[in-house]
Amino acid sequence: MSDPKPNLIGGAWRPGEGAPNACPSDLSLTLGAYARGTRADALDAIAAAKAAFPAWSRSAPLTRHAILRKAADEILARREELGRLLSLEEGKTLPEGIGEVTRAGQIFDFFAGECLRLSGELLPSVRPGVGVEITREAVGVVGIITPWNFPIAIPAWKIAPALCHGNTVVFKPADLVPGSAWALVDILHRAGLPEGVLNLVMGRGSVVGQAIVESPDVTALTFTGSRQTGEALAQASARLMRKVQFEMGGKNPFVVLKDADLDVAVEAVVNGSFFSTGQRCTASSRIIVEQAVYAPFLAAVKARLEALTTGHALETGTDIGPVVDESQLAQDLDYIARGQGEGARLVTGGERVSRATEGFFLTPALFADCTNQMTIARDEIFGPVAAVIPVRDYDEALSLANDTPYGLSAGIATTSLKHASHFKRNAQAGMVMVNLPTAGVDFHVPFGGTKGSSHGPREQGRYAAEFFTSIKTAYQQP
């Protein structure tokens, strides 16, 4: 095995003890090795980011624009190569991997433009002869901790606005997917970022992540991951009075009304629930269906799922890639067993299958006759598992849709303008989809939820400025 890919600290590549990068589609394949940082590495990265902040926060907007635009161009030019790497290490199909890389490039392109779309306010004071300026300033050193399920898109939508608005960054990617993170940081480094502006420290969350969270020099922390981890990070950050932005998952409902176009509903459910192997915080894992269309809907979804191919992420014709690792597979299988034990009916799938290569292959599991109190309808499984719940009418459907501690995304299939409008207004979720999958949000609009799904300002689009900047009000009398 070649030398491990190093961490980037203070503008220099720092080697370290490496760990292999596994491939969930082929357990015999190792995708190189990547350094695992130490606590000292994390503290050095924080110090480097703090030292770089004064100059970078006052750098010319055109300088930041040029660097982000150069990075965007390279990401998009290399989308097939990077998409292949992403699919190999995370497990989503190659078209999905290429699509995610494309989105990352579009995010950097958008925030390159934001560097030049400057705004502020100049107002007269209520006191004669006094002027008021309202401006935005960078917040400081931003700690970025990202998950494994979108190993380049989520880092992109955190790093790009952080740099755009003049912050410096200490970035810790998920331990399972270092390859995509390393490639992204390498692109940004070569695009011309000054030393210390962007620091990459790969490694264990209990080591690197803990050092970032505990440091008083980390001014703001943005995290995507589990609710339990988010709550712990929130408590630690509260002691430091730190600005935080957390996205912590969902148990997203998709309602199918009796007036829905059945083909539209089926495609929205299959896409939202099972594509990307169901490993999306926006996956629609609770399907709430009116009794009048319950039987034909289940039959149509069953047929659609059984026509899908589960297999190696890079193979042509694969619809569902492998689960990310053995631990996640075991968790998925445990929830499937618990669902059956609680009385849910397994309509199809839920089986580990063998392919030409040894991998973590699981057929998409569809449960019927569920209640909203079953474990599979309450917990975020984070796998290709969905629970279908029958209801009498729209009012019951809406009530069950909102009966969850999460509130990230919600969807409905209906041809009724009345019900669509009411659902958009009354669904307790940060994002609502009508006749579309619950997963899939444009890069230029805000992303985030309510209740236990999110905490802090929204991510993406122009709304990212709410987290990555602070507002200053200045008075002047000539």
C-alpha positions as CSV (number, residue, x, y, z in Angstrom):
1,M,0.0,0.0,0.0
2,S,1.3,3.5,-0.9
3,D,2.0,6.1,1.8
4,P,-1.2,7.5,3.4
5,K,-2.7,10.6,1.9
6,P,-1.7,13.4,4.4
7,N,-3.7,15.9,6.3
8,L,-3.4,19.6,5.4
9,I,-2.4,21.8,8.3
10,G,-1.3,25.4,7.9
11,G,-0.8,25.1,4.2
12,A,1.5,22.1,4.4
13,W,0.7,18.4,3.9
14,R,1.4,16.6,7.1
15,P,1.8,12.8,7.0
16,G,0.5,10.5,9.7
17,E,-0.3,7.0,10.6
18,G,-2.7,5.7,8.0
19,A,-5.9,3.7,7.8
20,P,-7.2,1.8,4.7
21,N,-10.2,3.2,2.9
22,A,-12.6,0.3,2.3
23,C,-15.0,-0.4,-0.6
24,P,-18.5,-1.6,0.4
25,S,-19.1,-3.0,-3.1
26,D,-15.9,-5.2,-3.0
27,L,-14.4,-6.0,0.4
28,S,-11.3,-7.3,-1.3
29,L,-10.5,-3.8,-2.6
30,T,-8.7,-1.1,-0.7
31,L,-9.0,2.5,-2.0
32,G,-5.6,3.6,-0.7
33,A,-4.8,4.8,2.8
34,Y,-5.5,8.1,4.5
35,A,-3.8,9.7,7.6
36,R,-5.6,9.7,10.9
37,G,-4.9,12.9,12.7
38,T,-4.1,13.2,16.3
39,R,-5.4,15.7,18.9
40,A,-2.1,17.7,18.4
41,D,-2.8,17.8,14.6
42,A,-6.3,19.2,15.3
43,L,-5.0,21.9,17.7
44,D,-2.3,22.9,15.2
45,A,-4.9,23.2,12.5
46,I,-7.1,25.4,14.7
47,A,-4.1,27.6,15.5
48,A,-3.2,27.9,11.8
49,A,-6.8,28.9,11.0
50,K,-6.9,31.5,13.8
51,A,-3.6,33.0,12.5
52,A,-4.9,33.1,8.9
53,F,-8.2,34.7,9.8
54,P,-7.3,38.4,9.9
55,A,-5.9,38.5,6.4
56,W,-8.4,36.2,4.8
57,S,-11.4,37.9,6.3
58,R,-10.2,41.2,4.8
59,S,-9.2,39.7,1.5
60,A,-10.6,41.2,-1.7
61,P,-13.9,39.7,-2.8
62,L,-12.5,39.1,-6.3
63,T,-9.7,37.1,-4.7
64,R,-12.1,34.8,-3.0
65,H,-14.2,34.6,-6.1
66,A,-11.3,33.5,-8.3
67,I,-10.3,30.7,-6.0
68,L,-13.8,29.3,-5.5
69,R,-14.5,29.6,-9.2
70,K,-11.2,27.8,-10.1
71,A,-12.2,25.0,-7.7
72,A,-15.7,24.8,-9.2
73,D,-14.3,24.4,-12.7
74,E,-11.9,21.6,-11.7
75,I,-14.6,19.7,-9.7
76,L,-16.9,19.8,-12.7
77,A,-14.2,18.9,-15.2
78,R,-13.3,15.8,-13.1
79,R,-16.9,14.9,-12.2
80,E,-16.7,11.3,-13.6
81,E,-13.3,10.6,-12.0
82,L,-14.4,12.0,-8.6
83,G,-17.9,10.4,-8.9
84,R,-16.2,7.0,-9.4
85,L,-14.1,7.5,-6.2
86,L,-17.2,8.6,-4.3
87,S,-19.2,5.6,-5.4
88,L,-16.5,3.2,-4.6
89,E,-16.0,4.5,-1.0
90,E,-19.6,5.3,-0.1
91,G,-21.6,2.8,-2.2
92,K,-24.1,4.9,-4.0
93,T,-24.4,4.1,-7.7
94,L,-22.1,5.7,-10.2
95,P,-24.8,8.0,-11.7
96,E,-25.6,9.1,-8.2
97,G,-21.9,9.6,-7.4
98,I,-21.4,11.7,-10.5
99,G,-24.5,13.7,-9.8
100,E,-23.3,14.5,-6.3
101,V,-19.9,15.7,-7.6
102,T,-21.7,17.8,-10.1
103,R,-23.7,19.4,-7.3
104,A,-20.6,20.1,-5.3
105,G,-19.2,21.9,-8.3
106,Q,-22.4,23.9,-8.7
107,I,-22.3,24.9,-5.0
108,F,-18.7,26.3,-5.4
109,D,-19.8,28.1,-8.5
110,F,-22.8,29.6,-6.7
111,F,-20.7,30.8,-3.8
112,A,-18.0,32.2,-6.1
113,G,-20.7,34.4,-7.4
114,E,-21.8,35.3,-3.8
115,C,-18.4,36.7,-3.2
116,L,-19.3,39.4,-5.7
117,R,-23.0,39.8,-4.8
118,L,-22.2,42.2,-2.0
119,S,-24.9,43.9,0.1
120,G,-25.3,46.1,3.0
121,E,-27.4,49.0,4.2
122,L,-26.8,52.7,4.6
123,L,-29.5,54.4,6.6
124,P,-30.1,57.7,8.3
125,S,-30.3,57.6,12.0
126,V,-33.3,59.0,13.9
127,R,-30.8,61.6,15.2
128,P,-30.2,64.4,12.7
129,G,-26.8,64.3,11.0
130,V,-26.0,60.7,12.0
131,G,-25.5,57.9,9.5
132,V,-25.9,54.2,10.1
133,E,-24.1,51.4,8.2
134,I,-25.2,47.8,8.5
135,T,-22.7,45.2,7.2
136,R,-21.8,41.5,7.5
137,E,-18.5,40.2,8.8
138,A,-16.9,36.8,8.9
139,V,-17.4,35.0,12.3
140,G,-13.9,33.5,12.6
141,V,-12.6,29.9,12.7
142,V,-15.3,27.5,11.6
143,G,-15.2,23.9,12.6
144,I,-16.8,21.6,10.0
145,I,-17.8,18.0,10.8
146,T,-19.4,16.1,8.0
147,P,-21.1,12.7,7.6
148,W,-20.4,9.8,5.3
149,N,-23.6,9.7,3.2
150,F,-22.8,12.7,1.0
151,P,-19.0,12.8,1.2
152,I,-18.4,15.7,-1.2
153,A,-21.7,17.6,-1.4
154,I,-22.1,18.2,2.3
155,P,-18.5,19.3,2.7
156,A,-19.0,21.6,-0.3
157,W,-22.1,23.3,1.1
158,K,-20.3,24.0,4.3
159,I,-16.8,24.9,3.1
160,A,-17.9,27.0,0.1
161,P,-20.0,29.6,2.1
162,A,-17.5,29.6,5.0
163,L,-14.7,30.6,2.6
164,C,-16.9,32.9,0.5
165,H,-17.7,35.0,3.6
166,G,-14.1,35.3,4.8
167,N,-14.0,32.6,7.5
168,T,-11.1,30.1,8.0
169,V,-11.9,26.4,8.3
170,V,-10.9,23.3,10.2
171,F,-12.5,20.4,8.4
172,K,-13.0,16.9,9.8
173,P,-14.7,14.5,7.4
174,A,-16.4,11.2,8.3
175,D,-13.9,8.4,9.0
176,L,-15.6,6.1,6.4
177,V,-15.1,8.4,3.4
178,P,-11.8,10.2,3.5
179,G,-11.1,9.9,-0.2
180,S,-13.7,12.4,-1.5
181,A,-12.8,14.9,1.3
182,W,-9.1,14.7,0.5
183,A,-9.7,15.2,-3.2
184,L,-11.9,18.3,-2.5
185,V,-9.3,19.9,-0.2
186,D,-6.5,19.2,-2.6
187,I,-8.5,21.0,-5.3
188,L,-9.1,24.0,-3.1
189,H,-5.4,24.0,-1.9
190,R,-4.2,24.1,-5.5
191,A,-6.7,26.7,-6.4
192,G,-4.7,29.2,-4.4
193,L,-6.0,29.3,-0.8
194,P,-3.5,31.0,1.5
195,E,-1.9,28.8,4.1
196,G,-4.1,28.1,7.1
197,V,-7.3,29.2,5.5
198,L,-8.5,25.6,4.9
199,N,-7.2,22.8,7.1
200,L,-8.1,19.1,6.8
201,V,-7.7,16.8,9.7
202,M,-9.0,13.3,9.0
203,G,-9.4,10.9,11.9
204,R,-11.6,9.6,14.7
205,G,-14.4,11.8,15.9
206,S,-13.5,10.9,19.5
207,V,-10.0,12.4,18.9
208,V,-10.1,15.0,16.1
209,G,-13.8,16.0,16.5
210,Q,-13.5,16.2,20.2
211,A,-10.5,18.6,20.0
212,I,-12.4,20.8,17.6
213,V,-15.5,20.9,19.8
214,E,-13.5,21.6,23.0
215,S,-11.4,24.5,21.5
216,P,-12.5,28.0,22.5
217,D,-10.7,29.2,19.4
218,V,-13.4,27.6,17.2
219,T,-15.9,30.4,16.8
220,A,-18.6,28.5,15.0
221,L,-19.4,24.8,14.5
222,T,-21.4,23.3,11.7
223,F,-22.2,19.6,11.9
224,T,-24.3,17.0,10.1
225,G,-24.9,13.7,11.7
226,S,-27.0,11.9,14.3
227,R,-29.3,13.6,16.7
228,Q,-27.5,12.1,19.7
229,T,-24.2,13.5,18.6
230,G,-25.7,16.8,17.8
231,E,-27.2,17.2,21.2
232,A,-23.8,16.5,22.8
233,L,-22.1,19.0,20.6
234,A,-24.8,21.6,21.4
235,Q,-24.2,21.2,25.1
236,A,-20.4,21.5,24.7
237,S,-20.8,24.5,22.4
238,A,-23.2,26.3,24.8
239,R,-20.5,26.4,27.4
240,L,-18.3,28.4,25.0
241,M,-21.2,30.6,23.7
242,R,-20.3,29.4,20.2
243,K,-22.5,29.8,17.1
244,V,-23.8,26.4,15.9
245,Q,-25.5,25.0,12.9
246,F,-26.6,21.3,13.2
247,E,-28.5,19.0,10.8
248,M,-29.5,15.9,12.7
249,G,-31.6,13.7,10.5
250,G,-35.3,12.9,10.0
251,K,-38.1,10.4,9.9
252,N,-39.8,11.9,6.9
253,P,-43.4,11.2,5.9
254,F,-44.7,10.9,2.4
255,V,-48.5,11.1,2.2
256,V,-50.4,9.4,-0.7
257,L,-54.0,10.6,-1.1
258,K,-56.7,8.7,-2.9
259,D,-56.8,11.4,-5.7
260,A,-53.1,11.0,-6.4
261,D,-51.6,10.1,-9.7
262,L,-50.5,6.6,-8.8
263,D,-47.5,6.5,-11.1
264,V,-46.3,9.8,-9.7
265,A,-46.7,8.6,-6.1
266,V,-44.9,5.3,-6.7
267,E,-41.9,7.0,-8.4
268,A,-41.7,9.6,-5.7
269,V,-41.8,7.0,-2.9
270,V,-39.3,4.6,-4.6
271,N,-36.9,7.4,-5.3
272,G,-37.2,9.1,-2.0
273,S,-37.2,6.0,0.2
274,F,-34.7,3.7,-1.5
275,F,-32.3,5.5,-3.9
276,S,-28.9,6.2,-2.5
277,T,-29.6,3.0,-0.6
278,G,-32.0,4.9,1.7
279,Q,-28.9,6.5,3.3
280,R,-30.2,10.1,3.2
281,C,-31.5,12.2,6.0
282,T,-34.3,13.3,3.7
283,A,-35.4,9.8,2.8
284,S,-39.1,9.2,3.1
285,S,-39.2,6.3,5.5
286,R,-42.8,6.7,6.6
287,I,-45.3,6.2,3.8
288,I,-48.8,7.2,4.8
289,V,-51.5,6.0,2.4
290,E,-55.3,6.5,2.3
291,Q,-57.2,3.2,2.5
292,A,-59.0,3.8,-0.8
293,V,-55.7,3.4,-2.7
294,Y,-53.7,1.3,-0.2
295,A,-53.8,-2.1,-1.9
296,P,-53.1,-0.9,-5.5
297,F,-50.3,1.4,-4.2
298,L,-48.6,-1.4,-2.3
299,A,-48.8,-3.7,-5.3
300,A,-47.3,-1.1,-7.6
301,V,-44.5,-0.2,-5.2
302,K,-43.7,-3.9,-4.7
303,A,-43.5,-4.5,-8.5
304,R,-41.3,-1.5,-8.9
305,L,-38.9,-2.5,-6.1
306,E,-38.7,-6.1,-7.4
307,A,-37.6,-4.7,-10.8
308,L,-34.6,-2.9,-9.3
309,T,-31.1,-4.4,-9.2
310,T,-29.1,-4.3,-6.1
311,G,-25.4,-4.7,-6.7
312,H,-21.9,-3.2,-7.2
313,A,-22.0,0.6,-7.3
314,L,-20.0,0.8,-10.5
315,E,-21.9,-1.9,-12.5
316,T,-24.1,-0.7,-15.3
317,G,-27.7,-1.5,-14.4
318,T,-27.3,-1.3,-10.7
319,D,-30.1,0.7,-9.1
320,I,-29.3,0.2,-5.4
321,G,-25.7,0.1,-4.3
322,P,-24.4,-1.5,-1.1
323,V,-24.9,-0.3,2.5
324,V,-21.9,1.7,3.6
325,D,-20.3,-0.8,6.0
326,E,-20.9,-3.9,8.1
327,S,-22.1,-1.9,11.2
328,Q,-24.8,-0.1,9.1
329,L,-25.8,-3.4,7.5
330,A,-26.2,-5.0,10.9
331,Q,-28.3,-2.1,12.1
332,D,-30.6,-2.3,9.0
333,L,-31.1,-6.0,9.5
334,D,-31.8,-5.5,13.2
335,Y,-34.6,-3.0,12.4
336,I,-36.0,-5.3,9.8
337,A,-36.2,-8.1,12.3
338,R,-37.7,-5.7,14.9
339,G,-40.3,-4.6,12.4
340,Q,-41.4,-8.2,11.8
341,G,-41.4,-8.8,15.5
342,E,-43.7,-5.9,16.2
343,G,-46.3,-7.2,13.6
344,A,-45.4,-5.3,10.5
345,R,-45.8,-7.2,7.2
346,L,-42.7,-7.5,5.1
347,V,-44.0,-7.1,1.6
348,T,-40.7,-7.5,-0.2
349,G,-36.9,-7.2,0.2
350,G,-34.9,-6.9,3.4
351,E,-32.5,-9.7,2.5
352,R,-28.7,-9.6,2.3
353,V,-27.8,-10.9,-1.2
354,S,-24.6,-12.2,-2.8
355,R,-23.0,-10.8,-5.9
356,A,-19.8,-11.5,-7.9
357,T,-17.9,-9.5,-5.3
358,E,-18.3,-9.7,-1.6
359,G,-20.1,-6.6,-0.4
360,F,-22.8,-5.2,1.9
361,F,-25.7,-5.8,-0.4
362,L,-29.3,-5.5,1.0
363,T,-32.5,-5.5,-1.1
364,P,-34.9,-2.6,-0.3
365,A,-37.3,-3.6,2.4
366,L,-41.0,-2.5,2.2
367,F,-43.2,-3.0,5.3
368,A,-47.0,-2.8,5.2
369,D,-49.7,-2.6,7.8
370,C,-47.6,-0.5,10.1
371,T,-48.6,1.8,12.9
372,N,-46.9,5.1,13.7
373,Q,-45.8,3.7,17.1
374,M,-43.7,0.9,15.7
375,T,-40.0,1.2,16.1
376,I,-39.4,1.2,12.3
377,A,-41.8,4.2,12.1
378,R,-40.2,6.1,14.9
379,D,-36.4,5.6,14.6
380,E,-34.2,6.9,11.8
381,I,-32.9,3.6,10.3
382,F,-30.7,5.2,7.6
383,G,-31.1,2.3,5.2
384,P,-33.3,1.0,2.5
385,V,-36.3,0.4,4.8
386,A,-39.7,2.0,4.6
387,A,-42.9,1.6,6.6
388,V,-46.3,2.0,5.0
389,I,-49.1,3.1,7.3
390,P,-52.8,3.1,6.3
391,V,-55.1,6.0,7.2
392,R,-58.8,6.8,6.8
393,D,-58.5,10.3,5.3
394,Y,-56.3,13.4,4.8
395,D,-56.8,14.7,8.4
396,E,-55.5,11.5,9.9
397,A,-52.6,11.5,7.4
398,L,-51.5,15.0,8.3
399,S,-51.8,14.2,12.0
400,L,-49.5,11.1,11.6
401,A,-47.1,12.9,9.4
402,N,-46.5,15.4,12.2
403,D,-46.4,12.8,14.9
404,T,-42.6,12.6,15.0
405,P,-39.8,14.3,17.0
406,Y,-38.2,15.1,13.6
407,G,-39.1,17.8,11.1
408,L,-36.8,17.8,8.1
409,S,-38.7,17.0,5.0
410,A,-42.3,16.0,4.2
411,G,-44.1,15.1,1.0
412,I,-47.5,14.5,-0.4
413,A,-48.9,13.0,-3.7
414,T,-52.2,14.6,-4.6
415,T,-54.0,16.3,-7.5
416,S,-56.0,18.4,-5.0
417,L,-54.9,22.0,-4.9
418,K,-56.8,22.4,-1.6
419,H,-54.9,19.5,0.1
420,A,-51.5,20.5,-1.5
421,S,-51.9,24.0,-0.2
422,H,-53.0,22.9,3.2
423,F,-50.2,20.4,3.6
424,K,-47.5,22.9,2.6
425,R,-48.7,25.2,5.3
426,N,-49.4,22.7,8.0
427,A,-46.7,20.0,7.6
428,Q,-44.3,20.4,10.5
429,A,-41.1,20.2,8.4
430,G,-38.5,22.7,7.1
431,M,-39.0,21.4,3.5
432,V,-42.2,20.3,1.8
433,M,-42.5,18.5,-1.5
434,V,-45.7,18.1,-3.6
435,N,-45.7,15.2,-6.1
436,L,-41.9,15.0,-5.7
437,P,-39.6,12.8,-3.6
438,T,-38.8,14.1,-0.1
439,A,-35.1,13.8,-1.1
440,G,-33.5,16.3,-3.5
441,V,-33.1,20.0,-2.7
442,D,-31.6,22.6,-5.1
443,F,-28.2,24.0,-4.2
444,H,-29.3,27.7,-4.3
445,V,-32.2,27.4,-1.8
446,P,-32.1,26.9,2.0
447,F,-31.8,23.5,3.5
448,G,-32.9,22.6,7.0
449,G,-35.7,21.4,9.3
450,T,-37.7,22.0,12.4
451,K,-38.0,20.2,15.8
452,G,-35.2,17.6,16.4
453,S,-33.9,17.7,12.8
454,S,-32.1,21.0,12.8
455,H,-30.7,23.6,15.1
456,G,-29.3,27.0,14.0
457,P,-29.5,28.9,10.8
458,R,-30.3,27.2,7.4
459,E,-27.7,25.8,5.1
460,Q,-27.1,26.6,1.4
461,G,-28.1,29.5,-0.8
462,R,-28.0,33.1,0.3
463,Y,-29.4,32.0,3.7
464,A,-26.0,30.5,4.5
465,A,-24.9,34.0,5.3
466,E,-27.0,33.9,8.5
467,F,-24.6,31.4,10.0
468,F,-21.3,32.3,8.4
469,T,-21.5,36.0,9.1
470,S,-22.4,38.3,11.9
471,I,-24.1,41.7,11.5
472,K,-22.4,44.9,12.5
473,T,-24.2,48.2,13.0
474,A,-21.9,51.3,12.8
475,Y,-22.9,54.9,13.5
476,Q,-21.0,58.0,12.3
477,Q,-21.4,61.7,12.7
478,P,-19.4,63.8,10.3
